[in-house]
Amino acid sequence: LHALTFTSVTTDLTSGSTRDLTAEVRDADNNLVTSDNSTSVTFSKDSGTGTVSGLGAHTAASGIATDTVTGATAGSITLRAHATGLTDDTQTFNVVHAALDHFAVTNGSGGNIATQTAGTPFTVQVTAQ
């Protein structure tokens, strides 16, 4: 066993959506080691302003370790795949904001708007959701 290689997609990940991260265990000739069912691969954040949830350690099956993550905070993120004794690999992609669905209109405290009298000012709060 020689190195880990990320093979998952690097397209943008929308906040709230999931993605399978995959890292392959490779030999010195860069071949997938399909007989490996024991290497523990840890997926972690290396750098960036973006965030995902669900990072952790997973055991390779047929030479492939998989971790399912969910996009959280928007921004660029670089993830690392690590296993003791193997060369690490990194992968970078962007977490992007989900599309606007609607606006919530509430009173200034975030609650329901009470009955109002015409001509009398009152405070509202508008939140994009």
Secondary structure, 3 states (H helix, E strand, C coil): CCEEEECCCCCCEECCCEEEEEEEEECCCCCECCCCCCCEEEEEEEEECCCEECCCEEECECCEEEEEEEECCCEEEEEEEECCCCECEEEEEEEECCCCCCEEEEECCCCCCCCCCCCCCCCEEEEEC
